[in-house]
Every structure is written in C-alpha cells, then in structure tokens.
Amino acid sequence: MAERLTRKQMADKYPNQWLGIRNIVYNGREIETAEVIYTQRTASELGLLSLKGEDVQPLFTTPDMVFQLGAAGGMNHGTEV
C-alpha cells in the first residue's frame, strides 16, 4: 500500500536513498506530497520500471533537501533558476 508523505517526511523517513513515487502534488516547482511506492531500490531499477510502463518517478532523498550530485532542490540558495 502506498504511503502519502511530504517531501520533508520522505527525506526524514528514508534519508539518502532512492524512492519510487507517484501521484505527485506540486506546490509551484516543488513536490508538496507524493505516494511512496518503492524504497530500497536503485535509480536504474526505478528507471527500468518506468520504461516498462509503471507509473513511478525516481526521487533521491537527503535530509538537507539537496539532490544527489549537488543539484539544489527545495531551497533557494541565492541563485535564480
């Protein structure tokens, strides 16, 4: 069963890991809530599920709201996007 969480709740509950999410609700450009349907999967596994037609979006979580590889997410760090 899917669990609907906020972006912060996802990062707090599943820190530093890839999640498979769906039914995403956005607050402007940011994820407000989403259903978590997969945990403990790699980005490749989630990508393959998506390519096979499953409704899943890969998301990497970090407690400080910064995505893997240093791309800023969820916070404005003084730069215009």
Phi and psi restraints in degrees (value plus and minus 20) as a CYANA .aco file:
   2 ALA   PHI     -92.8   -52.8
   2 ALA   PSI     128.2   168.2
   3 GLU   PHI    -137.9   -97.9
   3 GLU   PSI      99.7   139.7
   4 ARG   PHI    -103.8   -63.8
   4 ARG   PSI     103.7   143.7
   5 LEU   PHI    -154.5  -114.5
   5 LEU   PSI     137.1   177.1
   6 THR   PHI     -97.4   -57.4
   6 THR   PSI     147.0   187.0
   7 ARG   PHI     -79.2   -39.2
   7 ARG   PSI     -62.2   -22.2
   8 LYS   PHI     -85.1   -45.1
   8 LYS   PSI     -62.9   -22.9
   9 GLN   PHI     -81.5   -41.5
   9 GLN   PSI     -59.2   -19.2
  10 MET   PHI     -81.0   -41.0
  10 MET   PSI     -66.1   -26.1
  11 ALA   PHI     -85.7   -45.7
  11 ALA   PSI     -57.9   -17.9
  12 ASP   PHI     -91.6   -51.6
  12 ASP   PSI     -62.0   -22.0
  13 LYS   PHI     -99.9   -59.9
  13 LYS   PSI     -54.3   -14.3
  14 TYR   PHI    -147.6  -107.6
  14 TYR   PSI      45.5    85.5
  15 PRO   PHI     -88.3   -48.3
  15 PRO   PSI     122.2   162.2
  16 ASN   PHI      34.1    74.1
  16 ASN   PSI      26.3    66.3
  17 GLN   PHI    -168.4  -128.4
  17 GLN   PSI     141.8   181.8
  18 TRP   PHI    -102.2   -62.2
  18 TRP   PSI     116.0   156.0
  19 LEU   PHI    -141.0  -101.0
  19 LEU   PSI     132.0   172.0
  20 GLY   PHI    -123.3   -83.3
  20 GLY   PSI      99.4   139.4
  21 ILE   PHI    -142.2  -102.2
  21 ILE   PSI     140.6   180.6
  22 ARG   PHI    -172.7  -132.7
  22 ARG   PSI     154.6   194.6
  23 ASN   PHI      29.5    69.5
  23 ASN   PSI      35.4    75.4
  24 ILE   PHI     -98.9   -58.9
  24 ILE   PSI     114.4   154.4
  25 VAL   PHI    -130.9   -90.9
  25 VAL   PSI     103.4   143.4
  26 TYR   PHI    -119.3   -79.3
  26 TYR   PSI     128.3   168.3
  27 ASN   PHI    -135.5   -95.5
  27 ASN   PSI      65.5   105.5
  28 GLY   PHI      54.6    94.6
  28 GLY   PSI    -139.2   -99.2
  29 ARG   PHI    -112.5   -72.5
  29 ARG   PSI     -30.5     9.5
  30 GLU   PHI    -124.5   -84.5
  30 GLU   PSI     133.4   173.4
  31 ILE   PHI     -92.9   -52.9
  31 ILE   PSI     104.7   144.7
  32 GLU   PHI    -108.5   -68.5
  32 GLU   PSI     -75.0   -35.0
  33 THR   PHI    -164.9  -124.9
  33 THR   PSI     141.8   181.8
  34 ALA   PHI    -180.6  -140.6
  34 ALA   PSI     139.6   179.6
  35 GLU   PHI    -107.4   -67.4
  35 GLU   PSI     105.9   145.9
  36 VAL   PHI    -108.7   -68.7
  36 VAL   PSI      98.0   138.0
  37 ILE   PHI    -133.0   -93.0
  37 ILE   PSI     -39.4     0.6
  38 TYR   PHI    -156.6  -116.6
  38 TYR   PSI     119.1   159.1
  39 THR   PHI    -150.5  -110.5
  39 THR   PSI     145.3   185.3
  40 GLN   PHI      34.4    74.4
  40 GLN   PSI      22.8    62.8
  41 ARG   PHI    -140.6  -100.6
  41 ARG   PSI     137.7   177.7
  42 THR   PHI    -106.3   -66.3
  42 THR   PSI     144.4   184.4
  43 ALA   PHI     -80.4   -40.4
  43 ALA   PSI     -58.5   -18.5
  44 SER   PHI     -83.5   -43.5
  44 SER   PSI     -63.9   -23.9
  45 GLU   PHI     -81.4   -41.4
  45 GLU   PSI     -64.1   -24.1
  46 LEU   PHI     -87.3   -47.3
  46 LEU   PSI     -58.9   -18.9
  47 GLY   PHI     -83.2   -43.2
  47 GLY   PSI     -61.1   -21.1
  48 LEU   PHI     -84.8   -44.8
  48 LEU   PSI     -59.5   -19.5
  49 LEU   PHI     -80.2   -40.2
  49 LEU   PSI     -62.4   -22.4
  50 SER   PHI     -84.5   -44.5
  50 SER   PSI     -63.4   -23.4
  51 LEU   PHI     -83.5   -43.5
  51 LEU   PSI     -48.9    -8.9
  52 LYS   PHI    -102.4   -62.4
  52 LYS   PSI     -16.2    23.8
  53 GLY   PHI      80.4   120.4
  53 GLY   PSI     -18.7    21.3
  54 GLU   PHI     -96.7   -56.7
  54 GLU   PSI     120.9   160.9
  55 ASP   PHI     -98.3   -58.3
  55 ASP   PSI      66.5   106.5
  56 VAL   PHI    -166.3  -126.3
  56 VAL   PSI     118.0   158.0
  57 GLN   PHI    -138.7   -98.7
  57 GLN   PSI     103.0   143.0
  58 PRO   PHI     -90.5   -50.5
  58 PRO   PSI     120.5   160.5
  59 LEU   PHI    -163.5  -123.5
  59 LEU   PSI     108.6   148.6
  60 PHE   PHI    -117.0   -77.0
  60 PHE   PSI     112.4   152.4
  61 THR   PHI    -127.0   -87.0
  61 THR   PSI     124.6   164.6
  62 THR   PHI    -162.7  -122.7
  62 THR   PSI     124.1   164.1
  63 PRO   PHI     -80.9   -40.9
  63 PRO   PSI     -48.0    -8.0
  64 ASP   PHI    -112.5   -72.5
  64 ASP   PSI      -7.5    32.5
  65 MET   PHI      45.7    85.7
  65 MET   PSI       6.3    46.3
  66 VAL   PHI    -131.8   -91.8
  66 VAL   PSI     110.3   150.3
  67 PHE   PHI     -97.4   -57.4
  67 PHE   PSI     141.6   181.6
  68 GLN   PHI     -76.4   -36.4
  68 GLN   PSI     126.7   166.7
  69 LEU   PHI      54.5    94.5
  69 LEU   PSI      -8.9    31.1
  70 GLY   PHI      66.8   106.8
  70 GLY   PSI     -16.3    23.7
  71 ALA   PHI     -93.2   -53.2
  71 ALA   PSI     109.5   149.5
  72 ALA   PHI     -91.7   -51.7
  72 ALA   PSI     122.2   162.2
  73 GLY   PHI    -171.6  -131.6
  73 GLY   PSI     117.5   157.5
  74 GLY   PHI      63.2   103.2
  74 GLY   PSI     -32.2     7.8
  75 MET   PHI    -161.6  -121.6
  75 MET   PSI     125.0   165.0
  76 ASN   PHI    -112.5   -72.5
  76 ASN   PSI      96.4   136.4
  77 HIS   PHI    -120.5   -80.5
  77 HIS   PSI      14.3    54.3
  78 GLY   PHI      66.5   106.5
  78 GLY   PSI     -11.4    28.6
  79 THR   PHI    -138.1   -98.1
  79 THR   PSI     125.6   165.6
  80 GLU   PHI    -104.8   -64.8
  80 GLU   PSI     121.3   161.3
